[in-house]
Amino acid sequence: MKVKFNFMIILLAIVVAGCQNSVLETHLVISPTPSQLPTLTITPSSTPTSPPSLTPSATPYLTFPPYSTKQVIFSYSYIGNHSVFDVALNGGTPYSKIILYSDGQLIISGKPYQQKQLSSEEINQLFSQLETMGFYSLETNQKHDPTDLLYDFKGQFEETYDGLYVCAMDVVQGREVCVRDHLREFLIQPMKDILQFLDNYEPNNMPIYQADRLLLSIEAQPPNWYIIENPEVIPWPVNFPDIETDKWRLLYVEGEMANHIFSLYGSQNDARLVNANGIEYYLIIRVVLAHEILSWLQ
């Protein structure tokens, strides 16, 4: 995986060198002051939390504007994927299937992304269910080999150095358990049950997530190795940001405009062919969640 990632960074550097308007020419690290760890007792609002009020903008930033990040208290994530967006996420961040913030906001990724403002009771129910299923008492050395009690390989173990990890983390209790995704069939039953519970976790009445930050990868032509699930070419509205480029471009969008774009394209991370001013582009949309810090890869 590291070899592939380094190749991608080198490739991006070559592309960027030929593009004068590239947003990758300046490197900046933004370090917001971290908030204290939360408690489970919260006073949520009666309606889902609205995104921060930001002036709609879409600019090829050389620096990223300040943003007040949120504290995560629980996450269920996939770790190990790399993408073109890693350069703006300081090397990349996990793909979060479930994110729960200290203010009670729950986000579940998917097609589409959904959100809900959980009550203290609903939050405690989630953690109580994990405790009942044995999440906090699982024995593991996290080596993912025959010595790891999370697995029962039955003599079929083969050493691998690649692939995704699936991690569940309770920040408040300081408990994190990861498994190798391709070894799920060898997991002991309690761990299988926990993963199934989290894979299917979705409280009732979840509205569509209102995005307030996006990263857009724009290419004049799609790379040969990319697979486009939906080859239909859709129009890029004239009131949306300019995406013109003859090579590759990374665009940051925030505020109401970010939500307009996210909503129009299904409120999900997606790759589409779009037509802007009679020219086709390959566009990848990547939502930036409230806990993620944008900073250039050093």
C-alpha positions in Angstrom: 0.0 0.0 0.0 2.8 2.4 0.8 4.4 1.9 -2.5 1.2 2.7 -4.3 0.7 5.8 -2.2 4.2 7.1 -2.8 3.7 6.6 -6.6 0.4 8.6 -6.4 2.1 11.5 -4.6 4.9 11.5 -7.2 2.4 11.5 -10.0 0.5 14.4 -8.4 3.7 16.3 -8.0 4.5 15.9 -11.7 1.0 17.1 -12.7 1.1 20.0 -10.3 4.4 21.2 -11.6 2.8 21.9 -15.0 -0.2 23.8 -13.7 0.4 27.4 -12.7 -3.0 27.7 -11.0 -2.5 24.6 -8.8 -3.6 24.9 -5.2 -0.7 22.6 -4.2 2.1 25.1 -4.6 1.8 26.3 -1.0 2.0 24.1 2.1 0.2 25.2 5.2 -0.5 23.3 8.4 -3.6 24.5 10.4 -3.5 23.5 14.1 -6.7 24.4 15.8 -6.7 24.2 19.6 -8.1 20.8 20.6 -11.1 20.7 22.8 -11.2 18.7 26.0 -12.6 15.1 26.0 -16.4 15.2 26.4 -18.7 13.4 28.8 -21.7 11.5 27.8 -24.2 13.8 29.4 -25.2 16.4 26.8 -28.0 18.8 26.2 -28.8 18.5 22.5 -31.1 20.8 20.6 -34.6 19.6 19.7 -33.7 19.7 16.0 -30.6 18.6 14.0 -27.7 21.0 14.3 -27.4 23.2 11.3 -24.0 23.7 9.6 -22.0 26.8 10.6 -23.1 29.9 8.9 -20.3 30.6 6.3 -20.1 32.9 3.4 -20.5 30.7 0.3 -17.3 30.5 -1.5 -15.4 28.3 -3.9 -11.8 29.2 -4.4 -8.5 27.4 -5.4 -7.1 28.2 -1.9 -3.4 28.4 -1.3 -4.3 28.2 2.4 -7.4 26.8 4.1 -9.6 29.2 6.1 -10.1 28.6 9.8 -12.7 26.1 10.9 -14.0 25.2 14.3 -13.6 21.4 14.4 -15.7 19.0 16.6 -14.6 16.4 19.1 -15.3 12.8 18.2 -16.5 10.5 21.0 -17.1 7.4 18.9 -16.0 6.3 15.4 -16.4 3.2 13.2 -13.9 3.6 10.4 -12.0 1.9 7.5 -8.3 2.6 7.6 -5.8 2.1 4.7 -7.4 3.7 1.7 -5.5 6.4 -0.2 -6.8 8.9 -2.7 -5.9 12.1 -4.5 -7.4 14.0 -1.5 -4.6 12.8 0.8 -2.5 15.8 -0.2 -5.0 18.2 1.4 -5.7 15.9 4.4 -2.0 15.7 5.5 -1.6 12.2 4.2 -5.2 11.0 4.5 -7.8 10.3 7.2 -9.9 7.1 7.8 -13.1 6.6 5.9 -15.7 7.1 8.7 -18.7 4.8 8.5 -20.1 6.2 11.8 -19.0 9.4 13.6 -20.5 10.6 16.8 -19.5 14.0 18.1 -19.5 15.3 21.7 -22.5 17.6 21.0 -24.6 14.5 20.0 -24.5 14.9 16.3 -24.3 11.5 14.6 -23.2 11.1 10.9 -23.5 7.8 9.0 -21.8 7.8 5.7 -23.3 6.1 2.7 -25.5 6.8 -0.3 -26.6 9.3 0.9 -24.9 10.6 4.0 -27.3 10.9 6.9 -27.3 12.7 10.3 -29.2 12.9 13.5 -29.0 14.8 16.8 -28.9 12.0 19.4 -30.2 12.5 22.9 -28.1 11.5 25.9 -30.3 8.4 26.3 -29.7 7.4 22.7 -25.9 7.8 23.1 -25.9 5.7 26.3 -28.0 3.1 24.5 -25.3 2.8 21.8 -22.5 2.3 24.3 -24.7 0.0 26.5 -25.3 -2.2 23.5 -21.6 -2.4 22.7 -20.9 -3.3 26.3 -23.6 -6.0 26.3 -22.0 -7.5 23.1 -18.6 -7.6 24.8 -16.8 -4.8 23.0 -15.0 -3.6 26.2 -14.0 -7.1 27.4 -12.6 -8.6 24.1 -9.1 -9.9 24.5 -6.7 -9.0 21.7 -3.1 -8.1 21.2 -4.0 -6.4 17.9 -1.3 -8.5 16.0 -3.9 -10.0 13.6 -2.1 -13.3 13.6 -2.6 -16.7 15.3 -1.6 -15.2 18.7 -4.5 -12.7 18.5 -7.5 -14.0 20.4 -9.9 -12.1 18.1 -9.3 -14.7 15.4 -9.7 -18.5 14.9 -7.7 -19.3 11.8 -8.0 -23.1 12.1 -4.6 -23.5 10.6 -5.4 -21.3 7.5 -3.4 -18.2 8.5 -1.3 -16.5 5.7 0.9 -13.5 6.4 -0.2 -10.3 4.5 1.0 -6.8 4.6 -1.7 -5.0 2.8 -5.4 -4.4 3.0 -7.9 -2.4 5.0 -8.4 -2.3 8.8 -11.8 -1.8 10.3 -11.7 0.0 13.7 -14.2 0.8 16.3 -13.1 3.4 18.9 -14.7 4.8 22.0 -12.7 7.9 22.7 -14.2 8.5 26.2 -13.3 5.0 27.5 -10.1 4.9 25.5 -11.1 1.6 23.9 -10.2 0.9 20.3 -10.4 -2.5 18.5 -9.3 -3.0 14.9 -9.5 -6.0 12.6 -8.2 -6.9 9.2 -11.1 -6.5 6.8 -10.1 -9.4 4.6 -9.9 -11.7 7.7 -13.5 -11.2 8.8 -14.3 -14.9 8.2 -11.8 -15.9 10.8 -13.1 -13.6 13.6 -14.6 -15.1 16.7 -18.3 -14.8 16.8 -18.6 -11.9 19.4 -16.4 -9.7 17.1 -18.4 -10.7 14.0 -21.6 -9.7 15.9 -20.2 -6.4 16.9 -19.2 -5.6 13.3 -22.6 -6.6 12.0 -24.3 -4.4 14.6 -22.2 -1.4 13.6 -22.5 -2.1 9.8 -26.3 -2.0 10.2 -26.6 0.7 12.9 -29.0 3.4 11.8 -31.4 5.1 14.2 -34.8 6.0 13.0 -35.7 9.3 11.3 -32.3 10.3 10.0 -32.3 13.4 7.7 -29.8 13.9 4.8 -26.5 15.3 6.0 -26.0 19.0 5.2 -22.4 19.4 4.1 -20.5 22.6 4.7 -17.1 21.6 3.3 -16.1 19.8 0.1 -13.0 18.9 -1.7 -13.4 18.5 -5.5 -10.9 16.6 -7.7 -11.2 17.8 -11.3 -9.4 16.2 -14.2 -9.6 17.0 -17.9 -9.8 13.3 -18.7 -10.4 10.4 -16.4 -7.4 8.2 -15.7 -7.5 4.8 -17.3 -7.5 2.9 -14.0 -10.6 4.7 -12.6 -13.9 2.9 -12.9 -16.9 5.2 -13.4 -20.0 3.5 -12.0 -22.4 6.0 -13.7 -21.0 7.0 -17.1 -23.8 9.5 -17.7 -22.5 13.0 -18.4 -24.4 15.6 -16.3 -24.4 19.3 -16.7 -22.4 21.5 -14.3 -24.6 24.5 -13.4 -23.4 27.9 -14.5 -23.8 29.3 -11.0 -21.4 26.7 -9.6 -17.7 27.4 -9.2 -15.5 27.4 -12.3 -13.8 24.0 -12.8 -11.9 24.7 -15.9 -8.5 23.0 -16.2 -6.4 21.3 -18.8 -4.8 18.8 -16.4 -5.8 18.3 -12.8 -7.1 20.6 -10.1 -8.1 20.4 -6.5 -10.9 22.7 -5.4 -12.1 23.5 -1.9 -15.7 24.7 -1.5 -17.4 25.8 1.7 -20.7 27.1 3.1 -24.0 27.0 1.2 -22.3 26.4 -2.1 -20.8 23.2 -0.7 -24.2 21.9 0.3 -25.7 22.8 -3.1 -23.1 20.8 -4.9 -23.3 17.9 -2.4 -27.1 17.8 -2.6 -27.2 17.9 -6.4 -24.9 14.9 -6.7 -26.8 12.7 -4.3 -25.3 13.8 -0.9 -22.5 11.3 -1.2 -18.9 10.9 -2.1 -19.1 10.2 -5.8 -17.2 10.3 -9.1 -19.1 11.6 -12.1 -18.5 12.9 -15.6 -19.7 16.5 -15.9 -20.0 19.0 -18.7 -19.0 22.6 -18.1 -19.1 25.1 -21.0 -19.2 22.2 -23.5 -16.1 20.5 -22.0 -16.2 17.2 -20.1 -14.4 16.7 -16.8 -13.9 13.9 -14.4 -15.1 15.1 -11.0 -14.7 13.4 -7.6 -16.6 14.8 -4.7 -15.2 14.2 -1.2 -17.1 15.6 1.8 -15.0 17.0 4.7 -16.6 16.2 8.0 -16.5 18.5 11.1 -13.6 16.6 12.8 -11.3 16.6 9.8 -8.4 19.1 9.6 -7.4 20.3 6.2 -3.7 20.7 5.9 -1.2 20.2 3.1 0.9 17.0 3.2 4.3 17.8 4.5 
